[in-house]
Amino acid sequence: MGIGGMYMCIYGMDSPGGYQLVGRTLPIWNKFLKNPQFAAGEPWLLRFFDQVRFYPVTEQALTQLRDDFREGRATLRIEETPFDFAAHQQFLTDNADSIAAFRQRQAAAFEQEVALWAQEEQNVPLNSEPLHDAPQTEEDAQAVCADMNGNIWKVLVQPGDTVSAGQTLVIVEAMKMELAIAAPQAGTVKRIACQAGRPVSPGDALLWLA
């Protein structure tokens, strides 16, 4: 559903995602239909034009609610109401000033973020050596490898830098998440074999520490 020009996704399983910036939900997909709120033959709970409301709970309460909901021991409060388009239009009219102010702030923040991305790309050290032609081993150096599929988002070090154990060296973007690749030991960056924007797979060498 749309929220102030943005869109929120509710996934059918417990998983990380951008929607958690708004709120976290109970499972809306129930293949085994243990909960009577799911209609027979329709293991999904959301319908077109549904409105979702959030309220605060503790992490422990959310975990318990999820377990209880899956097993049919808890239910959601579902209110059946018609969608009143005229009332919706009136709401937009009544709140036009605040909506416009929000969209203006949103546009300004987006422009600032784009400018920041451009600046960060300019500051990323580029490896002049073609990646596919570069040797995949370094004598007397330990390879730091990617552990999942993704794209290189940021390279935070340069050859010759001295790093400490646990220091973030590279950030990989995967499934809208930033995953930090940390130094397994203290050392000196001997060679970098990755570039911002390039895809990586598990086991790909990103850089070497001597």
C-alpha positions in Angstrom: 0.0 0.0 0.0 1.1 3.6 -0.6 2.3 5.7 2.3 3.0 9.4 1.5 4.5 8.6 -1.9 6.3 5.5 -0.7 5.3 1.9 -0.7 5.4 -0.6 2.0 5.8 -4.4 1.5 4.6 -7.0 3.9 6.4 -10.3 3.3 4.8 -13.7 3.7 7.5 -14.9 6.1 9.7 -13.6 9.0 12.5 -11.9 7.2 14.6 -8.7 7.1 13.4 -5.9 4.9 12.7 -2.2 4.5 9.2 -2.7 5.8 10.6 -3.1 9.3 11.4 0.7 9.3 7.6 1.1 9.6 6.7 -1.9 11.7 6.8 -5.6 12.0 3.8 -7.9 11.4 2.4 -11.3 12.2 2.6 -13.9 9.5 0.1 -13.1 6.7 0.8 -16.4 4.9 -0.4 -19.6 6.5 -0.1 -22.5 4.1 -1.3 -25.1 6.7 -4.3 -23.0 7.7 -4.1 -23.6 11.4 -5.6 -20.2 12.1 -9.4 -19.9 11.4 -9.0 -16.3 10.2 -7.6 -17.7 6.9 -10.2 -18.7 4.4 -10.1 -22.3 3.0 -8.0 -22.4 -0.2 -6.7 -18.9 0.4 -3.6 -19.0 2.6 -3.0 -15.3 2.3 -4.6 -12.8 4.7 -4.2 -9.4 3.0 -6.7 -8.2 0.5 -6.8 -5.3 -1.9 -7.5 -1.9 -0.1 -6.7 -3.4 3.3 -5.4 -0.8 5.8 -2.7 -1.9 8.3 -2.4 -0.4 11.7 0.6 -0.8 14.0 0.9 -0.6 17.8 3.9 -0.9 20.1 4.8 -4.3 21.7 8.0 -5.7 23.1 10.2 -8.1 21.2 9.2 -10.9 23.5 5.5 -10.2 23.0 5.9 -10.1 19.2 7.7 -13.5 19.2 4.9 -15.0 21.4 2.2 -13.5 19.2 3.8 -14.9 16.1 3.9 -18.4 17.5 0.4 -18.2 18.9 -1.0 -16.8 15.6 0.6 -19.6 13.5 -1.0 -22.2 15.8 -4.4 -20.5 15.9 -4.2 -19.5 19.6 -4.3 -15.8 18.7 -6.3 -13.7 16.2 -6.0 -10.3 14.6 -8.6 -7.6 15.0 -10.1 -7.4 11.5 -12.8 -4.7 10.9 -14.8 -5.0 7.7 -15.6 -1.6 6.4 -16.4 -0.2 2.9 -13.8 2.0 1.2 -15.3 5.5 1.1 -13.6 7.3 -1.8 -15.3 10.6 -1.0 -14.0 10.4 2.6 -10.5 9.6 1.4 -10.6 12.6 -1.0 -11.8 14.8 1.9 -8.9 13.5 4.1 -6.4 14.5 1.4 -8.0 17.9 1.2 -8.0 18.4 4.9 -4.4 17.4 5.2 -3.1 19.0 2.0 -0.7 21.4 3.7 1.0 18.7 5.9 1.2 16.3 2.9 2.8 19.0 0.7 5.3 19.8 3.5 6.2 16.2 3.9 6.7 15.7 0.2 8.9 18.8 0.1 11.1 17.5 2.9 11.2 14.1 1.3 12.4 15.5 -2.0 15.1 17.6 -0.3 16.3 14.6 1.6 16.4 12.5 -1.5 18.5 15.1 -3.4 20.9 15.2 -0.5 21.2 11.4 -0.5 21.8 11.3 -4.2 24.6 14.0 -3.8 26.1 11.9 -1.0 26.1 8.8 -3.2 27.8 10.7 -6.0 30.5 12.0 -3.6 31.1 8.6 -2.1 31.5 7.1 -5.6 34.1 9.7 -6.4 36.0 8.8 -3.2 36.0 5.0 -3.9 39.5 3.8 -4.8 39.4 2.2 -8.3 41.5 -0.9 -9.1 43.1 -0.2 -12.4 43.9 -3.9 -12.9 41.0 -5.7 -14.7 39.3 -8.0 -12.2 39.0 -11.0 -14.4 42.6 -10.9 -15.5 44.0 -10.3 -12.0 45.6 -13.3 -10.1 43.3 -14.8 -7.6 46.0 -15.5 -5.0 48.7 -13.5 -3.2 51.8 -15.1 -1.8 52.2 -14.6 2.0 48.8 -12.9 2.3 45.4 -13.9 3.6 42.4 -13.5 1.3 39.3 -11.8 2.7 36.4 -13.3 0.8 32.7 -12.5 0.2 30.4 -14.9 2.1 27.2 -14.3 0.1 25.9 -13.0 -3.2 25.6 -9.3 -3.6 27.1 -6.1 -5.0 30.1 -4.2 -3.7 28.7 -1.0 -2.1 31.8 0.6 -0.5 35.5 -0.2 -0.3 36.7 1.5 2.8 40.4 0.8 2.6 43.2 1.3 0.1 46.4 -0.8 -0.7 49.0 0.0 2.0 46.4 0.8 4.7 47.1 -0.8 8.1 43.9 -2.3 9.6 43.0 -3.9 12.9 41.2 -7.1 13.5 37.4 -6.6 13.2 37.7 -3.4 11.3 35.2 -3.0 8.4 37.0 -3.3 5.1 34.2 -3.6 2.5 30.4 -3.2 2.6 28.4 -5.5 0.4 24.8 -4.7 -0.5 22.4 -7.7 -0.7 18.6 -7.7 -0.4 18.5 -4.0 0.5 20.9 -4.7 3.4 24.4 -3.5 4.0 26.7 -6.3 5.1 30.1 -5.4 6.6 33.1 -7.5 5.7 35.5 -7.3 8.6 39.3 -8.0 8.8 39.8 -11.4 10.3 43.2 -10.2 11.7 45.3 -7.2 11.9 47.6 -6.5 9.0 48.3 -4.4 5.9 46.1 -4.3 2.8 48.3 -5.8 0.1 45.9 -5.8 -2.8 42.2 -5.0 -3.5 40.3 -7.1 -6.0 36.9 -5.6 -5.9 35.2 -2.4 -7.1 32.1 -0.5 -6.1 29.1 -1.6 -8.2 30.6 -5.0 -9.1 28.7 -8.2 -8.2 30.4 -10.8 -6.0 29.6 -14.4 -5.1 30.4 -16.5 -2.0 34.1 -17.3 -1.9 35.2 -14.4 -4.2 38.4 -12.8 -2.9 37.8 -9.1 -2.1 41.3 -8.2 -0.9 44.4 -9.6 0.7 46.0 -8.8 4.1 49.7 -9.3 4.7 
